[in-house]
Amino acid sequence: MDKVRRILVYVCKDRAAPQRAQFVQSVTDYFSDEEKEEAQVSCSLEKNQFLLYRGDEGRGVRLKRPTFCPIKHLSVTEAAVIPLDVQQRGVDVGVAIILQSANQRVLLTRRAKELRIFPNVWVPPGGHLEPDEMLLDAGLRELKEETGLKLEPDKVSPKVLGLWESAYPPMLSRGLPQRHHIVVYMLVHSSLTHLQLQASLCPAPAEVSACLWADARLVRAIVSAVDGEDAEVQLGDLPSSISVSQVSTEGALYDSSLPLAVFVSRAPTSGPDVERVSTGTKFALDLWLRTLESPDL
């Protein structure tokens, strides 16, 4: 077991006492009807336990998993050979910040290729929830640690967009799961434009290898490339290359570009992973687009 104390997921329904979610237990299955890929839940953080319980219709938040979630497809035989120390981990909690600039762009970062979990994949800034932290405090701490951007909690109006059930590796074809998380995606608004925020960016090269301020046009294309499906990607009139800021090994930013194809790549069903936007990030970005269309959502 990890020596560092971790915040874990606890589940409850029908007014029963909360129980710690098991590593090999699908949290989405626990709350969904007919084994659907999503459920409506409510959440709270109490005494360093992240509690999930069935949400009232129209009042909770969406909890979702990918169709290829390895926890969902894990057989009894496969679950039995997962190392005991992994089985005993439980389900961790992560917080990711969807930072929206005043001119409606959102910050995405590419995880460093040396990281063990989801290397070279595009995600919003975020990380683990630590003991005695509130969700927003954890997200803003990770934002500062990864990007150098410092936002004061009392000057933002956070909103939980949704919850994502994540496992790594992300599908059984790449091996048995080693990590299991519930990721809380939080929307945070800045009063500064993306160019003003860019001036303060100072990414940690051990964690971040590139940054991108994505506008709604690019985000629509990203979310149309649904992992596990083969529907046509909606590229619209986007250019063939996208401007990004690469991060040097010393942490300096320099202008660069990447093919649009990188951002509309899908998670491969077999073989090594590719540079892409993570499946959970696509889920969160789709929810972000809906807030632009209906701000009261």
Secondary structure, DSSP 8 states (H G I E B T S, - for coil): --SS---EEEEE-TT---EE--TTS-HHHHH-STT-SEEEEEEEEETTEEEEEE--TTTSEEEE--TT-HHHH--HHHHHTS-HHHHTT--EEEEEEEEE-TTS-EEEEEE-TT-SSSTTEEE-SEEE--TT--HHHHHHHHHHHHH-----GGG---EEEEEEEEEESSSGGG-S--EEEEEEEEEEE-SS-HHHHHTT----TTTEEEEEEE-HHHHHHHHHS-TT-------TT--SEEEEEEE-TTS-EEEEEEEHHHHT----SSSS--SEE-HHHHHHHHHHHHHHH-TT-
